[in-house]
Amino acid sequence: MMDFDLTKEQQDIKKAAKEFAEGEFTEIAEECDREEKYPPDLVKSAADLGFIGINLPEEYGGGGYGYMEKCLVSEEFFRVDPGLGSVLISATFGADMIELFGTEEQKKSYLVPITKGEAVMGSAITEPDAGSDVSSVRTTATRDGDGYVINGNKMFITNGTVGAYFVVLCLTNPENRSRHNRHSVILVESDRKGFEANKLRNKLGIRASDTGELTFKDVRVPKKNLIGDEDRGFYQFMDFFNRTRIHVGAEGVGIAQGAMEKAISHLKERMQFGKYLSSFQSIQFRIAEMATRIQAARNLVYEAALKADKGDLDHELTAMAKWFAGETCVRTAEEAVQIHGGYGYIGEYGVERLYRDSKIIEIYEGTKEIEKLIIARSMLR
Ligand SMILES: Cc1cc2nc3c(=O)[nH]c(=O)nc-3n(C[C@H](O)[C@H](O)[C@H](O)COP(=O)(O)OP(=O)(O)OC[C@H]3O[C@@H](n4cnc5c(N)ncnc54)[C@H](O)[C@@H]3O)c2cc1C
């Protein structure tokens, strides 16, 4: 049996994340969303308080905590504002790849600036023609003397125009018989000659988060920028996503919780037909359904996180958690808009933003269909 009770330390972390988000996000969330504004100062403040890289080892400036603690922080940040939550949680996107597969020198060079809040990073896998099918990535890294020359394009890259460096999935061995042994992970600094990033605008949601399209034109990097083993990049990224998806599940739980809280406070204040909306049984049922789904999603996420913290990475459970939390947050945010009526459709109450933001949980780091494929494969094996 899994014990879901939070320790005193975990409760304190959750409380601190809640207070930080409520104190720091509220003033700027609407403006960052409307103007698609990335807030670097917020990243620094969060890093100073230890929220950035909470799960990274202490020797590289991290918090030394586990998956569970990062889930608690993700949940609280996304509950208050998913756009700003995404800015902070994604500041380290790719750091786990370095922690898992990097050399000591790479960890010192690339993790410390991130945990200090002096730089943010990203992971570049997706390409214009390679999304769910990761093994079809075509950006090439060709050996040249003591290094690689990189050519290609990456699409939808979080922190694309603000990141100091990226772990990039590149084709290094196109002739290998197995499509899963053709790629390598190479770290590329954004100040290298031939690197270009363009901001993608007009996203549906998480508009404070920076998303870019990257172009690599004869970008030269030294051999020491290889992360892990040559031609093992596909497997390294699958391992990486089996971990980071737990946190995406927590993001979904946070959005759903935030949407339900907003719905509850509205229907306790709004009167129609001479009664509070909260007194109508059909509305009460909807709150009961929301609360139950959120609890179920949270339990899946916590179970996946607690198991991972014990060294037992359960890919199917993680896929279930991410898929179910994604669906739960999209449904709950939609219900929250409906419960607000016309007020839900305009910006003022914030549920419109949560509704737009929620959809990303079903898309990034593996769409809900890919999660279901992982679950089904395991069930039918
Ligand atoms: C805001 C944002 C941030 C992102 N950040 C990053 C990032 O930092 N780094 C990065 O590398 N990528 C990032 N992505 C990309 C994201 O991971 C991809 O968009 C996602 O994996 C889907 O790929 P795709 O868009 O090419 O869709 P496709 O793979 O073309 O899929 C289109 C549809 O077909 C479905 N589909 C595909 N294959 C199958 C199948 N076999 N069976 C059933 N259905 C299938 C999909 O589920 C989806 O519904 C980001 C995307 C967004 C929108």
PDBQT file of the ligand as one rigid body, heavy atoms in Angstrom, charges set to zero:
ROOT
HETATM    1  C1  LIG A 401       3.718  25.155 -26.130  1.00  0.00    +0.000 C 
HETATM    2  C2  LIG A 401       4.506  23.966 -26.574  1.00  0.00    +0.000 A 
HETATM    3  C3  LIG A 401       5.733  23.709 -25.994  1.00  0.00    +0.000 A 
HETATM    4  C4  LIG A 401       6.513  22.631 -26.446  1.00  0.00    +0.000 A 
HETATM    5  N1  LIG A 401       7.757  22.444 -25.922  1.00  0.00    +0.000 NA
HETATM    6  C5  LIG A 401       8.584  21.542 -26.506  1.00  0.00    +0.000 A 
HETATM    7  C6  LIG A 401       9.959  21.474 -26.134  1.00  0.00    +0.000 A 
HETATM    8  O1  LIG A 401      10.432  22.200 -25.255  1.00  0.00    +0.000 OA
HETATM    9  N2  LIG A 401      10.771  20.596 -26.785  1.00  0.00    +0.000 N 
HETATM   10  C7  LIG A 401      10.298  19.789 -27.772  1.00  0.00    +0.000 A 
HETATM   11  O2  LIG A 401      11.077  19.032 -28.338  1.00  0.00    +0.000 OA
HETATM   12  N3  LIG A 401       8.994  19.823 -28.147  1.00  0.00    +0.000 NA
HETATM   13  C8  LIG A 401       8.121  20.684 -27.550  1.00  0.00    +0.000 A 
HETATM   14  N4  LIG A 401       6.805  20.756 -27.928  1.00  0.00    +0.000 N 
HETATM   15  C9  LIG A 401       6.339  19.872 -28.981  1.00  0.00    +0.000 C 
HETATM   16  C10 LIG A 401       5.365  18.799 -28.502  1.00  0.00    +0.000 C 
HETATM   17  O3  LIG A 401       6.035  17.861 -27.693  1.00  0.00    +0.000 OA
HETATM   18  C11 LIG A 401       4.730  18.182 -29.777  1.00  0.00    +0.000 C 
HETATM   19  O4  LIG A 401       3.868  19.166 -30.320  1.00  0.00    +0.000 OA
HETATM   20  C12 LIG A 401       3.991  16.909 -29.480  1.00  0.00    +0.000 C 
HETATM   21  O5  LIG A 401       4.871  15.881 -29.102  1.00  0.00    +0.000 OA
HETATM   22  C13 LIG A 401       3.184  16.427 -30.700  1.00  0.00    +0.000 C 
HETATM   23  O6  LIG A 401       3.936  16.457 -31.874  1.00  0.00    +0.000 OA
HETATM   24  P1  LIG A 401       3.330  17.206 -33.159  1.00  0.00    +0.000 P 
HETATM   25  O7  LIG A 401       2.918  18.552 -32.749  1.00  0.00    +0.000 OA
HETATM   26  O8  LIG A 401       4.285  17.083 -34.265  1.00  0.00    +0.000 OA
HETATM   27  O9  LIG A 401       2.000  16.388 -33.502  1.00  0.00    +0.000 OA
HETATM   28  P2  LIG A 401       1.909  15.033 -34.344  1.00  0.00    +0.000 P 
HETATM   29  O10 LIG A 401       2.891  14.049 -33.858  1.00  0.00    +0.000 OA
HETATM   30  O11 LIG A 401       1.867  15.379 -35.772  1.00  0.00    +0.000 OA
HETATM   31  O12 LIG A 401       0.463  14.540 -33.892  1.00  0.00    +0.000 OA
HETATM   32  C14 LIG A 401      -0.760  15.092 -34.386  1.00  0.00    +0.000 C 
HETATM   33  C15 LIG A 401      -1.916  14.298 -33.772  1.00  0.00    +0.000 C 
HETATM   34  O13 LIG A 401      -1.828  12.929 -34.204  1.00  0.00    +0.000 OA
HETATM   35  C16 LIG A 401      -1.772  12.067 -33.084  1.00  0.00    +0.000 C 
HETATM   36  N5  LIG A 401      -0.909  10.921 -33.350  1.00  0.00    +0.000 N 
HETATM   37  C17 LIG A 401       0.382  10.924 -33.784  1.00  0.00    +0.000 A 
HETATM   38  N6  LIG A 401       0.824   9.670 -33.885  1.00  0.00    +0.000 NA
HETATM   39  C18 LIG A 401      -0.182   8.863 -33.505  1.00  0.00    +0.000 A 
HETATM   40  C19 LIG A 401      -0.337   7.446 -33.381  1.00  0.00    +0.000 A 
HETATM   41  N7  LIG A 401       0.666   6.601 -33.654  1.00  0.00    +0.000 N 
HETATM   42  N8  LIG A 401      -1.534   6.955 -32.960  1.00  0.00    +0.000 NA
HETATM   43  C20 LIG A 401      -2.550   7.787 -32.655  1.00  0.00    +0.000 A 
HETATM   44  N9  LIG A 401      -2.461   9.133 -32.742  1.00  0.00    +0.000 NA
HETATM   45  C21 LIG A 401      -1.300   9.654 -33.155  1.00  0.00    +0.000 A 
HETATM   46  C22 LIG A 401      -1.189  12.933 -31.954  1.00  0.00    +0.000 C 
HETATM   47  O14 LIG A 401      -1.517  12.408 -30.709  1.00  0.00    +0.000 OA
HETATM   48  C23 LIG A 401      -1.851  14.262 -32.249  1.00  0.00    +0.000 C 
HETATM   49  O15 LIG A 401      -3.141  14.283 -31.723  1.00  0.00    +0.000 OA
HETATM   50  C24 LIG A 401       6.000  21.781 -27.454  1.00  0.00    +0.000 A 
HETATM   51  C25 LIG A 401       4.732  22.023 -28.006  1.00  0.00    +0.000 A 
HETATM   52  C26 LIG A 401       4.012  23.110 -27.601  1.00  0.00    +0.000 A 
HETATM   53  C27 LIG A 401       2.679  23.369 -28.243  1.00  0.00    +0.000 C 
ENDROOT
TORSDOF 0
